[in-house]
Amino acid sequence: MRSEQVCAEVELGKGERKIKVRALVDTVASRSVISKKLADELAKRKLAVIVPLEKPYYLRTADKNGKVKIIGRCIVDVVFQGVKVPGGAVFEVAENLREDLDLIIGRPEIDAWDIIFTPEGPRPRKVPIEFEIV
């Protein structure tokens, strides 16, 4: 797949006060992760809440011996490809995410937001996004 087919425009924040980022939509990622740098910027602007973990943990990455240190959770309102996500999202805050990456949308959100992949890029199957309790 080309990068435009796996990347999405995402807005994080409240009302008109949002930060626009390009996110990697990764179907094999078991979690959705935000960089500490971006989470701190959102919190500084009062656009998100960061909840530190009492004890950090690690997620393995595709790189041999690669690990990402998770130090907290970031609660933030989300607009994914122009579509508001009801209730926002909770992202794992990574202390050492790759420098060129600030946001990874993983399998839990892909499934919950019912994201499909098209030649133009990922998008929600239904607009507005609806959740179910089964």
Contacts in CASP RR format, 6 or more apart in sequence:
PFRMAT RR
TARGET T0000
AUTHOR 0000-0000-0000
METHOD contacts of the structure
MODEL  1
MRSEQVCAEVELGKGERKIKVRALVDTVASRSVISKKLADELAKRKLAVI
VPLEKPYYLRTADKNGKVKIIGRCIVDVVFQGVKVPGGAVFEVAENLRED
LDLIIGRPEIDAWDIIFTPEGPRPRKVPIEFEIV
1 117 0 8 1.000
4 120 0 8 1.000
4 121 0 8 1.000
5 117 0 8 1.000
5 118 0 8 1.000
5 119 0 8 1.000
5 120 0 8 1.000
5 121 0 8 1.000
5 122 0 8 1.000
6 24 0 8 1.000
6 25 0 8 1.000
6 26 0 8 1.000
6 117 0 8 1.000
6 121 0 8 1.000
6 122 0 8 1.000
7 22 0 8 1.000
7 23 0 8 1.000
7 24 0 8 1.000
7 25 0 8 1.000
7 121 0 8 1.000
7 122 0 8 1.000
8 22 0 8 1.000
8 23 0 8 1.000
8 25 0 8 1.000
8 80 0 8 1.000
8 81 0 8 1.000
8 105 0 8 1.000
8 121 0 8 1.000
8 122 0 8 1.000
8 123 0 8 1.000
9 20 0 8 1.000
9 21 0 8 1.000
9 22 0 8 1.000
9 23 0 8 1.000
9 81 0 8 1.000
9 82 0 8 1.000
10 20 0 8 1.000
10 21 0 8 1.000
10 22 0 8 1.000
10 23 0 8 1.000
10 78 0 8 1.000
10 79 0 8 1.000
10 80 0 8 1.000
10 81 0 8 1.000
10 103 0 8 1.000
10 105 0 8 1.000
11 18 0 8 1.000
11 19 0 8 1.000
11 20 0 8 1.000
11 21 0 8 1.000
11 78 0 8 1.000
11 79 0 8 1.000
11 82 0 8 1.000
12 18 0 8 1.000
12 19 0 8 1.000
12 21 0 8 1.000
12 38 0 8 1.000
12 42 0 8 1.000
12 47 0 8 1.000
12 48 0 8 1.000
12 76 0 8 1.000
12 77 0 8 1.000
12 78 0 8 1.000
12 103 0 8 1.000
13 19 0 8 1.000
13 42 0 8 1.000
13 47 0 8 1.000
13 48 0 8 1.000
13 76 0 8 1.000
13 77 0 8 1.000
13 78 0 8 1.000
14 47 0 8 1.000
14 77 0 8 1.000
15 77 0 8 1.000
17 45 0 8 1.000
17 47 0 8 1.000
18 47 0 8 1.000
18 79 0 8 1.000
19 38 0 8 1.000
19 41 0 8 1.000
19 42 0 8 1.000
19 45 0 8 1.000
19 47 0 8 1.000
21 38 0 8 1.000
21 102 0 8 1.000
21 103 0 8 1.000
22 103 0 8 1.000
23 102 0 8 1.000
23 103 0 8 1.000
23 104 0 8 1.000
23 105 0 8 1.000
24 101 0 8 1.000
24 103 0 8 1.000
24 104 0 8 1.000
24 105 0 8 1.000
25 105 0 8 1.000
25 106 0 8 1.000
25 110 0 8 1.000
25 115 0 8 1.000
25 117 0 8 1.000
25 122 0 8 1.000
26 104 0 8 1.000
26 105 0 8 1.000
26 106 0 8 1.000
26 107 0 8 1.000
27 106 0 8 1.000
27 107 0 8 1.000
27 110 0 8 1.000
28 62 0 8 1.000
28 107 0 8 1.000
29 104 0 8 1.000
29 105 0 8 1.000
29 106 0 8 1.000
29 107 0 8 1.000
30 59 0 8 1.000
30 106 0 8 1.000
30 107 0 8 1.000
30 108 0 8 1.000
31 59 0 8 1.000
31 70 0 8 1.000
31 92 0 8 1.000
31 104 0 8 1.000
31 106 0 8 1.000
31 108 0 8 1.000
32 89 0 8 1.000
32 91 0 8 1.000
32 92 0 8 1.000
32 103 0 8 1.000
32 104 0 8 1.000
32 105 0 8 1.000
32 106 0 8 1.000
32 108 0 8 1.000
32 109 0 8 1.000
33 59 0 8 1.000
33 68 0 8 1.000
33 70 0 8 1.000
33 91 0 8 1.000
33 92 0 8 1.000
33 93 0 8 1.000
33 94 0 8 1.000
33 97 0 8 1.000
33 103 0 8 1.000
33 104 0 8 1.000
33 106 0 8 1.000
34 74 0 8 1.000
34 76 0 8 1.000
34 91 0 8 1.000
34 92 0 8 1.000
34 93 0 8 1.000
34 94 0 8 1.000
34 97 0 8 1.000
34 102 0 8 1.000
34 103 0 8 1.000
34 104 0 8 1.000
35 93 0 8 1.000
35 94 0 8 1.000
35 97 0 8 1.000
35 101 0 8 1.000
35 102 0 8 1.000
35 103 0 8 1.000
36 71 0 8 1.000
36 93 0 8 1.000
36 94 0 8 1.000
36 95 0 8 1.000
36 97 0 8 1.000
37 102 0 8 1.000
38 102 0 8 1.000
38 103 0 8 1.000
39 48 0 8 1.000
39 50 0 8 1.000
39 74 0 8 1.000
39 91 0 8 1.000
39 93 0 8 1.000
40 50 0 8 1.000
42 48 0 8 1.000
42 50 0 8 1.000
42 74 0 8 1.000
42 76 0 8 1.000
43 49 0 8 1.000
43 50 0 8 1.000
43 74 0 8 1.000
47 76 0 8 1.000
47 77 0 8 1.000
48 74 0 8 1.000
48 75 0 8 1.000
48 76 0 8 1.000
49 74 0 8 1.000
49 75 0 8 1.000
49 76 0 8 1.000
50 72 0 8 1.000
50 73 0 8 1.000
50 74 0 8 1.000
50 75 0 8 1.000
50 93 0 8 1.000
51 72 0 8 1.000
51 73 0 8 1.000
51 74 0 8 1.000
51 75 0 8 1.000
52 71 0 8 1.000
52 72 0 8 1.000
53 70 0 8 1.000
53 71 0 8 1.000
53 72 0 8 1.000
53 73 0 8 1.000
56 69 0 8 1.000
56 70 0 8 1.000
56 71 0 8 1.000
56 72 0 8 1.000
56 95 0 8 1.000
57 69 0 8 1.000
57 70 0 8 1.000
58 67 0 8 1.000
58 68 0 8 1.000
58 69 0 8 1.000
58 70 0 8 1.000
59 67 0 8 1.000
59 68 0 8 1.000
59 70 0 8 1.000
59 92 0 8 1.000
59 94 0 8 1.000
60 66 0 8 1.000
60 67 0 8 1.000
61 67 0 8 1.000
61 68 0 8 1.000
68 94 0 8 1.000
68 95 0 8 1.000
68 96 0 8 1.000
68 97 0 8 1.000
69 94 0 8 1.000
69 95 0 8 1.000
69 96 0 8 1.000
70 92 0 8 1.000
70 93 0 8 1.000
70 94 0 8 1.000
70 95 0 8 1.000
71 93 0 8 1.000
71 94 0 8 1.000
71 95 0 8 1.000
72 92 0 8 1.000
72 93 0 8 1.000
73 90 0 8 1.000
73 91 0 8 1.000
73 92 0 8 1.000
73 93 0 8 1.000
74 90 0 8 1.000
74 91 0 8 1.000
74 92 0 8 1.000
74 93 0 8 1.000
75 88 0 8 1.000
75 89 0 8 1.000
75 90 0 8 1.000
76 88 0 8 1.000
76 89 0 8 1.000
76 91 0 8 1.000
77 84 0 8 1.000
77 85 0 8 1.000
77 87 0 8 1.000
77 88 0 8 1.000
78 84 0 8 1.000
78 85 0 8 1.000
78 88 0 8 1.000
78 89 0 8 1.000
79 85 0 8 1.000
80 105 0 8 1.000
80 113 0 8 1.000
80 115 0 8 1.000
80 124 0 8 1.000
80 129 0 8 1.000
81 122 0 8 1.000
81 123 0 8 1.000
81 124 0 8 1.000
83 123 0 8 1.000
83 124 0 8 1.000
83 127 0 8 1.000
83 128 0 8 1.000
83 129 0 8 1.000
84 128 0 8 1.000
84 129 0 8 1.000
85 113 0 8 1.000
85 129 0 8 1.000
86 128 0 8 1.000
86 129 0 8 1.000
86 130 0 8 1.000
86 131 0 8 1.000
89 109 0 8 1.000
91 103 0 8 1.000
97 104 0 8 1.000
105 115 0 8 1.000
105 122 0 8 1.000
109 115 0 8 1.000
110 122 0 8 1.000
112 131 0 8 1.000
113 124 0 8 1.000
113 129 0 8 1.000
114 124 0 8 1.000
114 125 0 8 1.000
114 126 0 8 1.000
114 129 0 8 1.000
115 122 0 8 1.000
115 123 0 8 1.000
115 124 0 8 1.000
115 125 0 8 1.000
116 122 0 8 1.000
116 123 0 8 1.000
116 124 0 8 1.000
116 125 0 8 1.000
END
